[in-house]
Amino acid sequence: LETYGDARTAEELGMVRNNLGKAHQDKLDFSTAIKYYQEAVDIFESIGACLMRAQARENIGLIKFFQGKNGLRELKEALAVYREKENRDHEANTLFNIYSVTFDETESRQQANELLELLAEHNIEHNIESGILFGIQPYEIRGKRKLLIFRERMQQLRVFYTDQKVPTGIGRSLLQLAKIETVMGSLTKKRSLARQADK
């Protein structure tokens, strides 16, 4: 703390470092981005800002995946913190990031099912929830009950985008619903949804 002054100044400095990391990540300058993210991690750790530290660690993990390296340890560390602090939005987002970079079929299915349970049990921020629902592969969902939950959430998302008059959201919802119907074995329903998506 002596290095950074008071906790508020240190938190602001950590946020600046984290933002610099993001700026370099956006420019695909990954080594500099990791350097700034690591500085943010160190600052947040020094003041006990565990959620902010977890976010910076997660960013490092994601960059490692962009580089073709394994960043799963960082993502799982962040997920544990979010679960401990009951920050469901970050938990859902991080679990989806882990799902997105997992190539083991068994683990991927487990994470997809965990995500659906999390969405069913908690009120997750809309943009996070829609990103997850569009990103889950229906064939990885096991059990008719979970597929029905998935279908219901996608139908709610389609209604939301219809009410908001967002054509891409409507189309993506209909295509995802068609995939769900395919997995469930309902070809008639799939054809109907596909025709709606073509409109």
SELUMVO-219233 format. One record per residue (C-alpha): z, y, x; residue in three letters; residue number from 0. Coordinates in pm, 1 decimal. Each point is the difference from the previous one (the first is absolute). Layout:
BEGIN
((Z; Y; X); ALA; NUM)
...
This chain:
BEGIN
((0.0; 0.0; 0.0); LEU; 0)
((66.3; 233.4; 289.5); GLU; 1)
((-365.4; -31.1; 97.3); THR; 2)
((-125.0; 111.3; -342.5); TYR; 3)
((269.0; 244.7; -116.0); GLY; 4)
((137.9; -50.7; -348.9); ASP; 5)
((-104.5; -285.8; -230.5); ALA; 6)
((-224.3; 219.0; -215.8); ARG; 7)
((-191.2; 127.6; 302.2); THR; 8)
((-28.2; -355.5; 130.3); ALA; 9)
((-127.8; -125.3; -337.0); GLU; 10)
((-261.9; 276.2; -8.1); GLU; 11)
((-102.0; -82.7; 357.4); LEU; 12)
((-28.9; -366.9; -93.9); GLY; 13)
((-216.9; 89.0; -297.9); MET; 14)
((-223.8; 213.4; 224.3); VAL; 15)
((-36.3; -291.6; 242.3); ARG; 16)
((-77.5; -235.5; -288.0); ASN; 17)
((-264.0; 243.3; -134.3); ASN; 18)
((-152.8; 30.8; 347.0); LEU; 19)
((-17.2; -378.3; 10.2); GLY; 20)
((-181.1; -0.8; -334.4); LYS; 21)
((-243.9; 268.6; 118.5); ALA; 22)
((-87.5; -203.9; 309.8); HIS; 23)
((-21.8; -317.8; -207.3); GLN; 24)
((-251.0; 172.1; -228.8); ASP; 25)
((-205.4; 88.9; 310.0); LYS; 26)
((22.9; -367.3; 109.3); LEU; 27)
((192.9; 105.1; 311.7); ASP; 28)
((238.7; -290.6; -38.7); PHE; 29)
((180.1; 13.1; 334.5); SER; 30)
((98.1; 365.2; -52.2); THR; 31)
((92.4; -73.8; -362.0); ALA; 32)
((235.0; -280.0; 109.0); ILE; 33)
((155.5; 232.1; 258.1); LYS; 34)
((81.1; 260.4; -267.8); TYR; 35)
((116.7; -259.9; -250.9); TYR; 36)
((230.1; -150.4; 263.0); GLN; 37)
((143.8; 345.1; 74.3); GLU; 38)
((63.9; 37.2; -374.6); ALA; 39)
((169.7; -342.1; -5.5); VAL; 40)
((229.8; 101.6; 286.5); ASP; 41)
((91.4; 332.1; -163.7); ILE; 42)
((64.4; -152.8; -341.8); PHE; 43)
((208.8; -274.1; 157.4); GLU; 44)
((212.4; 257.6; 186.0); SER; 45)
((98.0; 169.0; -327.7); ILE; 46)
((30.0; -314.1; -212.2); GLY; 47)
((-301.1; 77.1; -221.5); ALA; 48)
((-79.0; -366.7; -60.0); CYS; 49)
((-264.5; 47.3; -273.4); LEU; 50)
((-199.0; 244.8; 209.4); MET; 51)
((37.7; -227.5; 301.7); ARG; 52)
((-130.1; -291.1; -208.3); ALA; 53)
((-305.0; 203.2; -108.1); GLN; 54)
((-84.0; 88.5; 359.9); ALA; 55)
((44.7; -366.6; 105.5); ARG; 56)
((-226.5; -108.0; -283.9); GLU; 57)
((-264.9; 246.9; 120.1); ASN; 58)
((18.9; -154.0; 348.4); ILE; 59)
((-41.2; -347.7; -150.7); GLY; 60)
((-307.0; 104.6; -198.2); LEU; 61)
((-160.9; 155.4; 307.4); ILE; 62)
((56.9; -322.3; 191.4); LYS; 63)
((-200.3; -180.4; -268.4); PHE; 64)
((-277.7; 260.6; 27.6); PHE; 65)
((-4.0; -79.2; 372.2); GLN; 66)
((-26.1; -373.2; -64.4); GLY; 67)
((361.4; -60.4; 104.0); LYS; 68)
((288.0; -145.2; -199.1); ASN; 69)
((214.1; 268.3; -165.1); GLY; 70)
((171.4; -232.5; -245.8); LEU; 71)
((341.6; 41.2; 164.5); ARG; 72)
((-2.9; 375.3; -64.3); GLU; 73)
((-115.2; -44.9; -359.4); LEU; 74)
((267.7; -260.0; -72.5); LYS; 75)
((267.8; 221.1; 160.1); GLU; 76)
((-103.1; 287.0; -226.4); ALA; 77)
((-7.6; -229.2; -305.2); LEU; 78)
((357.4; -116.0; 71.2); ALA; 79)
((121.4; 361.5; 13.9); VAL; 80)
((-175.6; 93.5; -323.4); TYR; 81)
((149.8; -301.5; -174.5); ARG; 82)
((346.7; 76.4; 134.1); GLU; 83)
((-27.3; 361.6; -119.0); LYS; 84)
((-162.5; -112.0; -328.7); GLU; 85)
((-296.9; 229.9; 54.2); ASN; 86)
((-236.9; -192.2; -226.1); ARG; 87)
((-308.5; 219.3; 52.4); ASP; 88)
((12.5; -46.8; 377.1); HIS; 89)
((90.5; -366.0; -44.2); GLU; 90)
((-306.6; -57.9; -219.3); ALA; 91)
((-231.5; 195.1; 229.1); ASN; 92)
((122.5; -176.9; 313.4); THR; 93)
((-11.6; -343.9; -161.3); LEU; 94)
((-359.2; 77.6; -98.0); PHE; 95)
((-76.7; 104.2; 359.5); ASN; 96)
((142.4; -332.4; 118.7); ILE; 97)
((-205.0; -182.2; -265.9); TYR; 98)
((-312.0; 186.3; 115.0); SER; 99)
((35.0; -109.7; 362.7); VAL; 100)
((115.1; -357.1; -64.6); THR; 101)
((-262.5; -264.6; 60.1); PHE; 102)
((216.2; -303.1; -72.4); ASP; 103)
((-94.4; -117.6; -349.5); GLU; 104)
((348.6; -122.2; -93.2); THR; 105)
((171.5; 320.1; 112.7); GLU; 106)
((-266.1; 213.9; -164.3); SER; 107)
((52.5; -175.4; -332.7); ARG; 108)
((375.4; 37.5; 30.7); GLN; 109)
((-31.8; 374.0; 65.9); GLN; 110)
((-243.9; 50.7; -288.2); ALA; 111)
((247.1; -167.1; -234.4); ASN; 112)
((290.1; 204.1; 142.8); GLU; 113)
((-200.0; 316.6; -59.1); LEU; 114)
((-60.9; -86.3; -364.2); LEU; 115)
((369.1; -73.8; -50.5); GLU; 116)
((92.6; 331.6; 162.2); LEU; 117)
((-245.1; 187.8; -224.5); LEU; 118)
((134.1; -179.1; -306.8); ALA; 119)
((365.3; 71.1; 82.0); GLU; 120)
((-18.9; 359.6; 122.7); HIS; 121)
((-169.5; 325.1; -88.5); ASN; 122)
((-224.6; 49.2; 302.9); ILE; 123)
((-180.7; 331.4; 57.3); GLU; 124)
((-342.1; -10.1; -168.9); HIS; 125)
((-222.3; 42.4; 308.9); ASN; 126)
((185.8; -273.0; 188.0); ILE; 127)
((-9.7; -234.3; -298.9); GLU; 128)
((-370.9; 53.3; -66.7); SER; 129)
((-85.8; -53.3; 368.6); GLY; 130)
((191.9; -327.0; -7.0); ILE; 131)
((-154.8; -118.8; -326.8); LEU; 132)
((-350.8; 75.2; 124.7); PHE; 133)
((72.7; -165.3; 335.0); GLY; 134)
((153.6; -330.6; -105.4); ILE; 135)
((-245.8; -288.8; -14.6); GLN; 136)
((49.8; -179.5; -334.4); PRO; 137)
((-69.0; -344.9; 148.8); TYR; 138)
((317.4; 38.7; 207.9); GLU; 139)
((221.1; 22.1; -308.2); ILE; 140)
((164.6; -327.0; -92.0); ARG; 141)
((106.0; -85.2; -351.0); GLY; 142)
((-134.6; 103.0; -336.7); LYS; 143)
((303.2; 222.0; -75.9); ARG; 144)
((-59.5; 210.5; 311.1); LYS; 145)
((-372.4; 21.3; -71.7); LEU; 146)
((83.8; 121.3; -350.3); LEU; 147)
((232.2; 264.5; 146.7); ILE; 148)
((-275.8; 102.4; 242.3); PHE; 149)
((-251.1; 22.6; -285.5); ARG; 150)
((240.0; 206.5; -211.4); GLU; 151)
((60.6; 246.4; 285.3); ARG; 152)
((-374.8; 32.6; 59.4); MET; 153)
((-58.6; 61.0; -370.5); GLN; 154)
((263.0; 275.9; 6.9); GLN; 155)
((-173.7; 148.4; 303.0); LEU; 156)
((-336.7; -12.5; -178.8); ARG; 157)
((151.6; 184.5; -298.9); VAL; 158)
((147.9; 261.2; 234.5); PHE; 159)
((-335.3; 64.4; 168.7); TYR; 160)
((-179.3; 0.2; -337.2); THR; 161)
((242.8; 262.8; -132.1); ASP; 162)
((-44.0; 204.2; 320.0); GLN; 163)
((-380.3; -43.9; -17.2); LYS; 164)
((-26.0; -135.3; 357.0); VAL; 165)
((-317.5; -214.5; 8.6); PRO; 166)
((65.1; -158.9; 340.0); THR; 167)
((351.1; -98.5; -106.7); GLY; 168)
((-132.5; -147.4; -323.0); ILE; 169)
((-270.7; -193.1; 186.1); GLY; 170)
((236.7; -133.1; 265.1); ARG; 171)
((246.2; -105.0; -270.4); SER; 172)
((-268.7; -185.4; -194.3); LEU; 173)
((-128.9; -178.8; 310.4); LEU; 174)
((351.3; -107.3; 97.0); GLN; 175)
((59.8; -119.6; -357.5); LEU; 176)
((-323.3; -202.6; 19.7); ALA; 177)
((127.0; -164.9; 321.4); LYS; 178)
((330.5; -82.2; -170.0); ILE; 179)
((-184.4; -154.0; -296.6); GLU; 180)
((-209.4; -205.7; 242.1); THR; 181)
((311.9; -140.2; 161.8); VAL; 182)
((147.8; -66.9; -344.4); MET; 183)
((-320.6; -179.3; -102.1); GLY; 184)
((-112.1; 236.3; -277.2); SER; 185)
((-372.1; 50.3; 65.7); LEU; 186)
((-65.6; 162.3; -339.4); THR; 187)
((261.1; 268.6; 63.3); LYS; 188)
((-133.3; 44.5; 356.3); LYS; 189)
((-354.2; 65.1; -124.8); ARG; 190)
((128.4; 253.7; -253.0); SER; 191)
((196.5; 188.7; 266.8); LEU; 192)
((-292.9; -8.6; 241.9); ALA; 193)
((-229.2; 149.4; -267.0); ARG; 194)
((253.1; 279.4; -60.3); GLN; 195)
((18.0; 71.4; 372.5); ALA; 196)
((-380.5; 31.6; 15.3); ASP; 197)
((3.6; 281.0; -257.5); LYS; 198)
